[in-house]
Amino acid sequence: MQAKSLFFLLVMLSFNAMSQDIKNVSLVCAEWPDYTNSDGTGVYWDIVRAVYEPLGIQLTLRTVPWKRAQHMVKAKTADAYVGDYYDFVKHKIDYIYPKEHLSIEEHVSIIFKSGLKKEWDTLGIEMLSGKTVAWVRGYSFDTNFLSGISLKPLETNDYSQALKLLEHNRVDAVLDYQSNFKKSFAYNNPDYSIKPAKQGEKLFVVFSNSEKSVSLAKMFDDRIKLLREQGKISKIYAHYGLEPPLEFSN
């Protein structure tokens, strides 16, 4: 026990040395209910708070459209955005990625009007071929798991706008994360079908390509390990009534 306490003390001294010249970190993200709420609450916001605030670093959190968040960090007008995939091509060119991930994303789900259910049951995701499909601008599903399907993408500012297009028959289907659909008018509505479309992947805090970010990424890697070991990540999920990824459960 004494050896473990000494280890934690040495780690904290190392963190304090790295953070002494960093007083504020600005983070941006689109609003994801229960994860990055516009009022500054949410699982991902709370995790980054737990990483940096004990080191004396204050966080400035802003809700902006997803694509703008990416551009702001690339242009270094914000220090980081949260909840994106690792991109080895952009690492150390456009962005700095920590080694440790923030979380495992929710499954991506698809929603469509129930008239297409028989077609979905027969073809699955291939049903989208030739159809107009909406998702939030910047998610780029067409270059990810839908890259082999010839569909007509339509990007929107947020999932609510996409659902309105579906409601008024402007698109055939919408792709987004499952928790967003659970809070929409279409959930448990017999006129709509919601199906899993893609398993969740690791999500990262993505930093601007700067010397400051090198230190921030190192702090994140070390602190997130401690938070997982101490069970604090799972407690943050529980606070919002959400199940943590299995690796975070104690």
Contacts in CASP RR format, 6 or more apart in sequence:
PFRMAT RR
TARGET T0000
AUTHOR 0000-0000-0000
METHOD contacts of the structure
MODEL  1
MQAKSLFFLLVMLSFNAMSQDIKNVSLVCAEWPDYTNSDGTGVYWDIVRA
VYEPLGIQLTLRTVPWKRAQHMVKAKTADAYVGDYYDFVKHKIDYIYPKE
HLSIEEHVSIIFKSGLKKEWDTLGIEMLSGKTVAWVRGYSFDTNFLSGIS
LKPLETNDYSQALKLLEHNRVDAVLDYQSNFKKSFAYNNPDYSIKPAKQG
EKLFVVFSNSEKSVSLAKMFDDRIKLLREQGKISKIYAHYGLEPPLEFSN
8 226 0 8 1.000
11 222 0 8 1.000
11 226 0 8 1.000
14 222 0 8 1.000
15 55 0 8 1.000
15 219 0 8 1.000
15 222 0 8 1.000
15 223 0 8 1.000
16 55 0 8 1.000
18 215 0 8 1.000
18 218 0 8 1.000
18 219 0 8 1.000
19 52 0 8 1.000
19 55 0 8 1.000
19 56 0 8 1.000
19 57 0 8 1.000
19 215 0 8 1.000
19 219 0 8 1.000
22 57 0 8 1.000
22 212 0 8 1.000
22 215 0 8 1.000
22 216 0 8 1.000
23 56 0 8 1.000
23 57 0 8 1.000
23 58 0 8 1.000
24 57 0 8 1.000
24 58 0 8 1.000
24 59 0 8 1.000
24 60 0 8 1.000
25 48 0 8 1.000
25 52 0 8 1.000
25 57 0 8 1.000
25 58 0 8 1.000
25 59 0 8 1.000
25 60 0 8 1.000
25 79 0 8 1.000
25 80 0 8 1.000
25 216 0 8 1.000
26 59 0 8 1.000
26 60 0 8 1.000
26 62 0 8 1.000
26 78 0 8 1.000
26 79 0 8 1.000
26 80 0 8 1.000
27 45 0 8 1.000
27 48 0 8 1.000
27 59 0 8 1.000
27 60 0 8 1.000
27 61 0 8 1.000
27 62 0 8 1.000
27 78 0 8 1.000
27 79 0 8 1.000
27 80 0 8 1.000
27 81 0 8 1.000
27 82 0 8 1.000
27 205 0 8 1.000
28 61 0 8 1.000
28 62 0 8 1.000
28 63 0 8 1.000
28 64 0 8 1.000
28 68 0 8 1.000
28 69 0 8 1.000
28 72 0 8 1.000
28 73 0 8 1.000
28 78 0 8 1.000
28 80 0 8 1.000
28 81 0 8 1.000
29 36 0 8 1.000
29 44 0 8 1.000
29 61 0 8 1.000
29 62 0 8 1.000
29 63 0 8 1.000
29 64 0 8 1.000
29 66 0 8 1.000
29 69 0 8 1.000
29 81 0 8 1.000
29 82 0 8 1.000
29 83 0 8 1.000
30 36 0 8 1.000
30 63 0 8 1.000
30 64 0 8 1.000
30 65 0 8 1.000
30 66 0 8 1.000
30 69 0 8 1.000
30 136 0 8 1.000
30 158 0 8 1.000
31 37 0 8 1.000
31 38 0 8 1.000
31 63 0 8 1.000
31 158 0 8 1.000
32 44 0 8 1.000
32 177 0 8 1.000
32 179 0 8 1.000
32 180 0 8 1.000
33 179 0 8 1.000
33 180 0 8 1.000
33 183 0 8 1.000
34 42 0 8 1.000
34 43 0 8 1.000
34 179 0 8 1.000
34 240 0 8 1.000
34 241 0 8 1.000
34 242 0 8 1.000
35 42 0 8 1.000
35 43 0 8 1.000
35 44 0 8 1.000
35 45 0 8 1.000
35 179 0 8 1.000
36 42 0 8 1.000
36 44 0 8 1.000
36 45 0 8 1.000
36 63 0 8 1.000
36 82 0 8 1.000
37 45 0 8 1.000
38 63 0 8 1.000
40 61 0 8 1.000
40 63 0 8 1.000
42 240 0 8 1.000
43 103 0 8 1.000
43 236 0 8 1.000
43 237 0 8 1.000
43 240 0 8 1.000
43 242 0 8 1.000
44 82 0 8 1.000
44 83 0 8 1.000
44 102 0 8 1.000
44 103 0 8 1.000
45 59 0 8 1.000
45 61 0 8 1.000
45 82 0 8 1.000
46 236 0 8 1.000
46 239 0 8 1.000
47 102 0 8 1.000
47 103 0 8 1.000
47 224 0 8 1.000
47 227 0 8 1.000
47 233 0 8 1.000
47 236 0 8 1.000
48 59 0 8 1.000
48 82 0 8 1.000
48 102 0 8 1.000
48 205 0 8 1.000
48 220 0 8 1.000
49 59 0 8 1.000
50 223 0 8 1.000
50 227 0 8 1.000
50 232 0 8 1.000
50 233 0 8 1.000
50 236 0 8 1.000
51 219 0 8 1.000
51 220 0 8 1.000
51 223 0 8 1.000
51 224 0 8 1.000
51 227 0 8 1.000
52 59 0 8 1.000
52 216 0 8 1.000
52 219 0 8 1.000
52 223 0 8 1.000
53 59 0 8 1.000
55 219 0 8 1.000
55 223 0 8 1.000
62 78 0 8 1.000
64 72 0 8 1.000
65 137 0 8 1.000
65 157 0 8 1.000
65 158 0 8 1.000
66 136 0 8 1.000
66 137 0 8 1.000
66 138 0 8 1.000
66 139 0 8 1.000
67 137 0 8 1.000
67 138 0 8 1.000
69 78 0 8 1.000
69 81 0 8 1.000
70 81 0 8 1.000
70 84 0 8 1.000
70 138 0 8 1.000
70 206 0 8 1.000
72 78 0 8 1.000
72 81 0 8 1.000
73 79 0 8 1.000
73 80 0 8 1.000
73 81 0 8 1.000
73 95 0 8 1.000
73 206 0 8 1.000
73 207 0 8 1.000
73 208 0 8 1.000
74 94 0 8 1.000
74 95 0 8 1.000
74 208 0 8 1.000
74 209 0 8 1.000
76 208 0 8 1.000
76 209 0 8 1.000
76 210 0 8 1.000
78 208 0 8 1.000
79 207 0 8 1.000
79 208 0 8 1.000
79 210 0 8 1.000
79 212 0 8 1.000
79 213 0 8 1.000
79 216 0 8 1.000
80 205 0 8 1.000
80 206 0 8 1.000
80 207 0 8 1.000
80 208 0 8 1.000
80 213 0 8 1.000
80 216 0 8 1.000
81 205 0 8 1.000
81 206 0 8 1.000
82 102 0 8 1.000
82 203 0 8 1.000
82 205 0 8 1.000
82 206 0 8 1.000
83 102 0 8 1.000
83 103 0 8 1.000
83 105 0 8 1.000
83 203 0 8 1.000
83 204 0 8 1.000
83 205 0 8 1.000
83 206 0 8 1.000
84 203 0 8 1.000
84 204 0 8 1.000
84 206 0 8 1.000
85 201 0 8 1.000
85 202 0 8 1.000
85 203 0 8 1.000
85 204 0 8 1.000
86 97 0 8 1.000
86 101 0 8 1.000
86 202 0 8 1.000
86 204 0 8 1.000
87 95 0 8 1.000
87 97 0 8 1.000
91 97 0 8 1.000
92 209 0 8 1.000
93 209 0 8 1.000
94 209 0 8 1.000
95 206 0 8 1.000
95 207 0 8 1.000
95 208 0 8 1.000
95 209 0 8 1.000
96 206 0 8 1.000
96 207 0 8 1.000
96 208 0 8 1.000
96 209 0 8 1.000
96 210 0 8 1.000
96 213 0 8 1.000
96 214 0 8 1.000
96 216 0 8 1.000
96 217 0 8 1.000
97 204 0 8 1.000
97 206 0 8 1.000
97 207 0 8 1.000
97 217 0 8 1.000
98 204 0 8 1.000
98 205 0 8 1.000
98 207 0 8 1.000
98 217 0 8 1.000
98 218 0 8 1.000
98 220 0 8 1.000
98 221 0 8 1.000
98 224 0 8 1.000
99 217 0 8 1.000
99 221 0 8 1.000
100 220 0 8 1.000
100 221 0 8 1.000
100 224 0 8 1.000
100 225 0 8 1.000
101 202 0 8 1.000
101 203 0 8 1.000
101 204 0 8 1.000
102 203 0 8 1.000
102 204 0 8 1.000
102 205 0 8 1.000
102 224 0 8 1.000
103 202 0 8 1.000
103 203 0 8 1.000
103 245 0 8 1.000
103 248 0 8 1.000
104 200 0 8 1.000
104 201 0 8 1.000
104 202 0 8 1.000
104 203 0 8 1.000
104 245 0 8 1.000
104 247 0 8 1.000
105 177 0 8 1.000
105 200 0 8 1.000
105 201 0 8 1.000
105 202 0 8 1.000
105 203 0 8 1.000
106 177 0 8 1.000
106 178 0 8 1.000
106 179 0 8 1.000
106 200 0 8 1.000
107 177 0 8 1.000
107 178 0 8 1.000
107 196 0 8 1.000
107 197 0 8 1.000
107 198 0 8 1.000
107 199 0 8 1.000
107 200 0 8 1.000
108 141 0 8 1.000
108 145 0 8 1.000
108 175 0 8 1.000
108 176 0 8 1.000
108 177 0 8 1.000
108 178 0 8 1.000
108 196 0 8 1.000
108 197 0 8 1.000
108 198 0 8 1.000
108 200 0 8 1.000
109 175 0 8 1.000
109 176 0 8 1.000
109 177 0 8 1.000
109 178 0 8 1.000
109 181 0 8 1.000
109 194 0 8 1.000
109 195 0 8 1.000
109 196 0 8 1.000
109 197 0 8 1.000
110 125 0 8 1.000
110 128 0 8 1.000
110 173 0 8 1.000
110 174 0 8 1.000
110 175 0 8 1.000
110 194 0 8 1.000
110 195 0 8 1.000
110 196 0 8 1.000
110 197 0 8 1.000
111 163 0 8 1.000
111 166 0 8 1.000
111 173 0 8 1.000
111 174 0 8 1.000
111 176 0 8 1.000
111 181 0 8 1.000
111 186 0 8 1.000
111 192 0 8 1.000
111 193 0 8 1.000
111 194 0 8 1.000
111 195 0 8 1.000
112 120 0 8 1.000
112 166 0 8 1.000
112 172 0 8 1.000
112 173 0 8 1.000
112 174 0 8 1.000
112 192 0 8 1.000
112 193 0 8 1.000
113 166 0 8 1.000
113 169 0 8 1.000
113 191 0 8 1.000
113 192 0 8 1.000
113 193 0 8 1.000
114 190 0 8 1.000
114 191 0 8 1.000
114 192 0 8 1.000
114 193 0 8 1.000
115 193 0 8 1.000
116 127 0 8 1.000
116 172 0 8 1.000
116 173 0 8 1.000
116 193 0 8 1.000
117 193 0 8 1.000
119 127 0 8 1.000
120 127 0 8 1.000
120 193 0 8 1.000
120 195 0 8 1.000
124 195 0 8 1.000
125 145 0 8 1.000
125 146 0 8 1.000
125 149 0 8 1.000
125 197 0 8 1.000
126 149 0 8 1.000
128 146 0 8 1.000
128 149 0 8 1.000
128 151 0 8 1.000
128 172 0 8 1.000
128 173 0 8 1.000
129 149 0 8 1.000
129 150 0 8 1.000
129 151 0 8 1.000
130 150 0 8 1.000
130 151 0 8 1.000
130 152 0 8 1.000
131 151 0 8 1.000
131 152 0 8 1.000
131 172 0 8 1.000
131 173 0 8 1.000
132 151 0 8 1.000
132 152 0 8 1.000
132 153 0 8 1.000
132 154 0 8 1.000
132 170 0 8 1.000
132 171 0 8 1.000
132 172 0 8 1.000
132 173 0 8 1.000
133 141 0 8 1.000
133 146 0 8 1.000
133 151 0 8 1.000
133 152 0 8 1.000
133 153 0 8 1.000
133 154 0 8 1.000
133 171 0 8 1.000
133 172 0 8 1.000
133 173 0 8 1.000
133 174 0 8 1.000
133 175 0 8 1.000
134 153 0 8 1.000
134 154 0 8 1.000
134 155 0 8 1.000
134 156 0 8 1.000
134 162 0 8 1.000
134 165 0 8 1.000
134 166 0 8 1.000
134 171 0 8 1.000
134 173 0 8 1.000
134 174 0 8 1.000
134 175 0 8 1.000
135 141 0 8 1.000
135 153 0 8 1.000
135 155 0 8 1.000
135 156 0 8 1.000
135 162 0 8 1.000
135 174 0 8 1.000
135 175 0 8 1.000
135 176 0 8 1.000
136 155 0 8 1.000
136 156 0 8 1.000
136 157 0 8 1.000
136 158 0 8 1.000
136 159 0 8 1.000
136 162 0 8 1.000
136 176 0 8 1.000
137 155 0 8 1.000
137 156 0 8 1.000
137 157 0 8 1.000
138 155 0 8 1.000
139 155 0 8 1.000
139 175 0 8 1.000
141 153 0 8 1.000
141 175 0 8 1.000
142 149 0 8 1.000
142 151 0 8 1.000
142 153 0 8 1.000
145 197 0 8 1.000
145 198 0 8 1.000
154 162 0 8 1.000
154 165 0 8 1.000
154 170 0 8 1.000
154 171 0 8 1.000
156 162 0 8 1.000
156 165 0 8 1.000
159 174 0 8 1.000
159 176 0 8 1.000
159 180 0 8 1.000
159 181 0 8 1.000
159 184 0 8 1.000
160 184 0 8 1.000
162 171 0 8 1.000
162 174 0 8 1.000
162 176 0 8 1.000
163 174 0 8 1.000
163 184 0 8 1.000
163 185 0 8 1.000
163 186 0 8 1.000
165 171 0 8 1.000
165 174 0 8 1.000
166 172 0 8 1.000
166 173 0 8 1.000
166 174 0 8 1.000
166 186 0 8 1.000
166 192 0 8 1.000
167 185 0 8 1.000
167 186 0 8 1.000
175 197 0 8 1.000
178 194 0 8 1.000
178 196 0 8 1.000
181 187 0 8 1.000
181 194 0 8 1.000
186 192 0 8 1.000
186 194 0 8 1.000
187 194 0 8 1.000
205 217 0 8 1.000
205 220 0 8 1.000
207 213 0 8 1.000
207 216 0 8 1.000
207 217 0 8 1.000
224 233 0 8 1.000
227 233 0 8 1.000
228 247 0 8 1.000
228 248 0 8 1.000
231 248 0 8 1.000
231 250 0 8 1.000
233 244 0 8 1.000
233 248 0 8 1.000
234 244 0 8 1.000
234 248 0 8 1.000
234 249 0 8 1.000
234 250 0 8 1.000
236 244 0 8 1.000
237 243 0 8 1.000
237 244 0 8 1.000
237 248 0 8 1.000
238 244 0 8 1.000
END
